[in-house]
Amino acid sequence: MATSNSSEFPYASSAVLPVELVDSLTQVYFLHRLATEPEKVIPPGKTLLSMMIQSQMDSEKATKKPETNLADRVKEVAHQAFWNEAIESFSSPQPSVQLPRLKQLYGDLAESLAPLFPPDHKIMQFLQAHLPPTTSPLHYALEVLKELLKALRERCAPIRDEAIDQLYTKLDEWRDPIPEAIPNHSEGHSEPPGPRLAVLIVDTVKGIVSLAEYMKSDLNTAILGSMSEQEVKAFVLQQAKVRERGAVVELWDAEESPSGQVLREKWRSWVALLSTSTETSFPQVPPDRQWIVRLMEQLGTPISISCNLPNSFAQGSEQSAINRTQMPSNELPPHFFFVAPKLHYIQNYLQAVTIAASLRILAQLPGPRGHEFLDRVWSLLKMEIDEDVHGPPSELGSTKIINLADEVVRIKMPLDANQESQLREAVERTLRPQDPVFLLLHRRLTEGLTRQLLEYMAAAGEASSRPAGREIPDTMKTGRTIGARPVKRPKVGFPDHLDLSPRSSTEGATAPVVIKGFEEPLLVNEIQSVLREIIVCTTWVGMVWGDLVW
């Protein structure tokens, strides 16, 4: 087991990926965690709103990275060539040359400013209208840009006033130079070629385009700032769903037609792998809920759960290819890509609960001594799983095995050397996933949680189907359109919302679960806790992918 940085998407380092893709996946994963477990992402003293604003500021900083690679330098040269060509066109003394280029720049401005002005605003109407005939297009452009800057100043945040004033002052102070006073620039002068008015017009347009990007960010922040906490939660939820779905479709299904077919086929193939023995244990499960049984079956195995990137990204990583051929697979379909790190944690958690129950039986201590022993054992195990490890969940570190054995020996003292040796061997044997007692307890735990989860699904499905007070549409409409297939199809039986309030997470099907062999109050509470985590994960998958699983 090895630790990972929780601020980065864990699977982004599993293959050789472009930096831009890693940044994108990390941002989507951050949104996913804000939506599903905000209490673990938001620092003390901060709110969900502050985290969203910070996320936007981080995105702005990312766009300011210095151009260091060849693609960035090529882009910079192309942009500079675009503006130089505009200066060259405006430097022509003929209005017939200046007007078409000016009209093109107005069109670019209209596109850039569209989010900041309503369509019927006089500025937008002018930028999109035909230019009036004039013998001096550039002087006319001076007045247009001044009016545009005035309109922007009325709508911008106060922090942007200075930048707008600087652009406006340069336009307002322009005076046509007296021909004799125009300096004769020497060769190699850094000023761009062409009349200074052409340069001024182009520089002003460049400044407005840049300023518009900041104003769009300010506008998003202002809209967020006016929301209530509940509205911010809904906004985060919607953004996380759309971004997560878009990222997965882009990685696995972007070039397929109809879009979504590959994901649907992968889901069906995955569900079809449900073992006969597990299916026999849950004979009454409807077909659209068999995926829950399949998921719990995988969580109950000792093989580490995973959701790997498409092969096209893994080809650059030789180590990844070697690992896939040498290690047994316990892979999830792409729908679980952003949920997989949490499911891996849950898999470790279930193993830890089973280990604690096994050692409790081995110790055979009644009353308060048994509770004290279990508390100490669970503290060691919880410390291990909270390190967010990514090795096989069955491989408990040798140090932790020694510590657990020490606890068993300590509580059973006095012992002679032979008894202590035998007890330590028994502890080590008990911690192996192949141990009969461990297997029995782990199967009971997994099956008990599966039944509770299915009951929750049934209750949630019934509640979401009631017409009274229903505010959520019957079909998911986020993400890509799925070809020409009908929209109405079997859906995952979960409500289209994520209620993580203490009240909702302790009602109905999430009432305390008491499983044979796990009757200790501490274990009952931990099982209740991990059940809530599983409900969050499965509810989220149902919300995001309800129309792409059948």
DARAFEN-V230037 format. One line per field, one symbol per residue. phi: phi as a letter, one per 20 degrees, with the letter a starting at -180 (. if undefined). psi: psi as a letter, one per 30 degrees, with the letter a starting at -180 (. if undefined). A space follows every 50 residues. Layout:
BEGIN
phi: ???
psi: ???
END
This chain:
BEGIN
phi: .cfbffedfgefeebedfgffffffffffffgfffdbgfedefgndcfff fffffffffffffefffdeffffffffffffffffffffffffegfeffg ffffffffffffegfecfgefffffffeeffffbecgffffgffffffff ffffdefgfegfffffffffffefcfffgfeffefffnfffgfogfffff fffffgfffffffffffffffffffeefgfffgfffgfffffffffffff fdcfdecffoffffffffffffegfffffffcfeffgfdffffffffffe eeegfbbefggfeefedfffffffeedfeceefggegeeggfffffffff fffffffffffffldemgffffffgfffffffffffflecegfeefgfff fffffgfffgfefeceffffffffffffffeefefgffgffffgffffff ffffffgfffffffefffmfddffcfcenefeldfffebgdfecfebcdd fgffecdlfefgdddgncfggfffffffffffffffffffffffcgdccc
psi: kklljffljeffgfljlkeeeeeeeeeeeeeeeeefieffeklkflleee eeeeeeeeeeeefgkkjfleeeeeeeeeeeeeeeeeeeeffkfkefeeee eeeeeeeeeeeefeffklfgkeeeeefflkkkklfieeeeeeeeeeeeee eeeffllfffeeeeeeeeeeeffkkkkkeffkljklkgkfklllkfeeee eeeeeeeeeeeeeeeeeeeeeeeefflleeeeeeeeeeeeeeeeeeeeee efgeglklkfeeeeeeeeeeefgkleeeeefifgklefgffeeeeeeeff lfkkkljlllefffffjeeeeeeeffkkkhkllffgeffeeeeeeeeeee eeeeeeeeeeeeehklbeeeeeeeeeeeeeeeeefffhlglkffikkeee eeeeeeeeeefflkkleeeeeeeeeeeeeffkffkeeeeeeeeeeeeeee eeeeeeeeeeeeeffkekgkfklfkkglalkibgkkejlklkhllhljjg leefgglbfglkkjkkfhfkeeeeeeeeefeeeeeeeeeeeeeegfghf.
END
